[in-house]
């Protein structure tokens, strides 16, 4: 790898300037007045106490700065004390309060630094190191912290590490050495890594690939002026470069190396992947130089491209291609390419900002969940999987975020997120195929775009509890836009689905989604209890806007449903009973509340009813209240069926559209 230096010459915001001519201490007798009234460390009077303003003003004052040099860049314009005259008067009046260690003197390198460190969040020995007077009566961190707290507005604030001199976000680069420089070429630079002692800087600092460094440095010029201290954090990438200018020629080589690199940077290029890249050690970040031009391309069949089988892995900013070398017409499974990205038995895995080109025969992305029981045995299909869900034996905190997914597969599940807890599928754009939220608990599927699915847009399979499907946009799905239904893969030996129709998924929410041109119903809900369907906008479905069956106590409100029944206007993909509704309640729909929705049937609309409740005797306890129905409906606005109490249908408004 070619060595490169990194020039660092930024000024620290704190600007602690040491003037040796003013190192003599100020004593109490030098204070122009004793402390009067309520005093706080809010020097500029802006109702906040921050080290980059208030702490800096104190230090400058104790070092002898006055006038413009005292306040420059260190006051909040919203404060009540923003001029040098006001701030000098305040500090002079309360100077006695700045004797933090209570030794009878106020010194910048003891009292001033104690106050600054405390405001920066330093506690315990990190607060005290080298700055406490031997003659003071407050010598331990508890006494000093307790005193400082007395002059904070109650309660004392918790100072976050993200202030001023804290470590900045990690900077990633691949240099083998680090060069330090400051504006004054004659200055002496002092540096340290981590908690080691400061030492003079003489030559570029060697850095090792794959390591992490916390650097702190400052400079002292010939005039004893101390330049701003810098705090930096670096993670040094191990570099993959197919042209031989890095540490490894391929990602496969990197993850199988004895060194087990933790931070891997893949340079732009197309990398042929003949063997599955299987990551089995934890705490790994793999990042491509660019999504468009860092391409990992599977070239051999009967295996996945990239597999994660460990915890704490981030993969981002590249293209994973399982499509280019796959044969669409291949019927021999031994000759088919599998998933582009697979995750098994893993927690805290994130796939982010990556383009996925799926194969013709498998999922593009597959988060499989656990493959073993809680006792370590192989998790078999059927009842053991259902038992694992009920026992909360799920993978946790996995994330699919901001990816572009292009499906080529005849497999309907393109992104399969299975047996997950507290997981996230967010901000993805998927073309073709569905997002399968398969037996999840406490997970979210939010803000995704799904277009041209060959089936459902988003599928939430039961068993499932406490999940949220929110803010998604689904267009042109060949079935329902969003469907909730029991998982049918797990069956008894006689073929019976193991999850009974009496099972109910609990506390799931379907909210704020936009569904356009679904070729069945907009939203179809089967086997939920206490489900919420709210804030959705559904336009031009083939049949119903919202279809509820085998569900208890569903709350349907604030939805906008427009011009359904489009199967009468175009060739349908599926059959359905003749009557349709903006909301359609089918068998075993019990305790449903339909309220504050707007259903609209324009001249293009073909809804038979705004709300249609079928005549199944298993339907009961439903209500229709305070809805707005716009336009005309071919078979009447509301069809209540045989079991709806008329007292539960009231306060609805029917409004004709212009021209009717």
Secondary structure as GFF3:
##gff-version 3
##sequence-region A 1 660
A	DSSP	three_ten_helix	20	22	.	.	.	ID=ss1
A	DSSP	beta_strand	26	27	.	.	.	ID=ss2
A	DSSP	three_ten_helix	28	30	.	.	.	ID=ss3
A	DSSP	pi_helix	51	55	.	.	.	ID=ss4
A	DSSP	alpha_helix	56	62	.	.	.	ID=ss5
A	DSSP	alpha_helix	68	71	.	.	.	ID=ss6
A	DSSP	alpha_helix	84	93	.	.	.	ID=ss7
A	DSSP	three_ten_helix	95	98	.	.	.	ID=ss8
A	DSSP	beta_strand	105	106	.	.	.	ID=ss9
A	DSSP	pi_helix	108	112	.	.	.	ID=ss10
A	DSSP	alpha_helix	113	119	.	.	.	ID=ss11
A	DSSP	alpha_helix	125	128	.	.	.	ID=ss12
A	DSSP	alpha_helix	141	149	.	.	.	ID=ss13
A	DSSP	beta_strand	171	173	.	.	.	ID=ss14
A	DSSP	beta_strand	177	178	.	.	.	ID=ss15
A	DSSP	beta_strand	188	193	.	.	.	ID=ss16
A	DSSP	beta_strand	199	200	.	.	.	ID=ss17
A	DSSP	beta_strand	205	206	.	.	.	ID=ss18
A	DSSP	beta_strand	212	220	.	.	.	ID=ss19
A	DSSP	beta_strand	226	236	.	.	.	ID=ss20
A	DSSP	beta_strand	238	240	.	.	.	ID=ss21
A	DSSP	alpha_helix	251	255	.	.	.	ID=ss22
A	DSSP	beta_strand	263	266	.	.	.	ID=ss23
A	DSSP	beta_strand	269	273	.	.	.	ID=ss24
A	DSSP	beta_strand	277	279	.	.	.	ID=ss25
A	DSSP	beta_strand	284	288	.	.	.	ID=ss26
A	DSSP	beta_strand	294	298	.	.	.	ID=ss27
A	DSSP	beta_strand	306	308	.	.	.	ID=ss28
A	DSSP	beta_strand	313	316	.	.	.	ID=ss29
A	DSSP	beta_strand	319	321	.	.	.	ID=ss30
A	DSSP	three_ten_helix	333	335	.	.	.	ID=ss31
A	DSSP	beta_strand	341	344	.	.	.	ID=ss32
A	DSSP	beta_strand	349	352	.	.	.	ID=ss33
A	DSSP	beta_strand	355	357	.	.	.	ID=ss34
A	DSSP	beta_strand	365	369	.	.	.	ID=ss35
A	DSSP	alpha_helix	383	390	.	.	.	ID=ss36
A	DSSP	beta_strand	395	396	.	.	.	ID=ss37
A	DSSP	beta_strand	399	401	.	.	.	ID=ss38
A	DSSP	beta_strand	404	406	.	.	.	ID=ss39
A	DSSP	beta_strand	413	418	.	.	.	ID=ss40
A	DSSP	beta_strand	420	421	.	.	.	ID=ss41
A	DSSP	beta_strand	424	426	.	.	.	ID=ss42
A	DSSP	beta_strand	429	431	.	.	.	ID=ss43
A	DSSP	beta_strand	434	438	.	.	.	ID=ss44
A	DSSP	beta_strand	444	446	.	.	.	ID=ss45
A	DSSP	beta_strand	449	451	.	.	.	ID=ss46
A	DSSP	beta_strand	458	462	.	.	.	ID=ss47
A	DSSP	beta_strand	468	470	.	.	.	ID=ss48
A	DSSP	beta_strand	473	475	.	.	.	ID=ss49
A	DSSP	beta_strand	482	486	.	.	.	ID=ss50
A	DSSP	beta_strand	505	506	.	.	.	ID=ss51
A	DSSP	beta_strand	509	511	.	.	.	ID=ss52
A	DSSP	beta_strand	514	516	.	.	.	ID=ss53
A	DSSP	beta_strand	523	526	.	.	.	ID=ss54
A	DSSP	beta_strand	528	529	.	.	.	ID=ss55
A	DSSP	beta_strand	532	534	.	.	.	ID=ss56
A	DSSP	beta_strand	537	539	.	.	.	ID=ss57
A	DSSP	beta_strand	546	549	.	.	.	ID=ss58
A	DSSP	beta_strand	551	552	.	.	.	ID=ss59
A	DSSP	beta_strand	555	557	.	.	.	ID=ss60
A	DSSP	beta_strand	560	562	.	.	.	ID=ss61
A	DSSP	three_ten_helix	566	568	.	.	.	ID=ss62
A	DSSP	beta_strand	581	585	.	.	.	ID=ss63
A	DSSP	beta_strand	589	590	.	.	.	ID=ss64
A	DSSP	beta_strand	593	595	.	.	.	ID=ss65
A	DSSP	beta_strand	598	601	.	.	.	ID=ss66
A	DSSP	beta_strand	609	613	.	.	.	ID=ss67
A	DSSP	beta_strand	623	625	.	.	.	ID=ss68
A	DSSP	beta_strand	628	631	.	.	.	ID=ss69
A	DSSP	beta_strand	638	639	.	.	.	ID=ss70
A	DSSP	three_ten_helix	646	648	.	.	.	ID=ss71
A	DSSP	beta_strand	649	650	.	.	.	ID=ss72
A	DSSP	beta_strand	653	655	.	.	.	ID=ss73
###
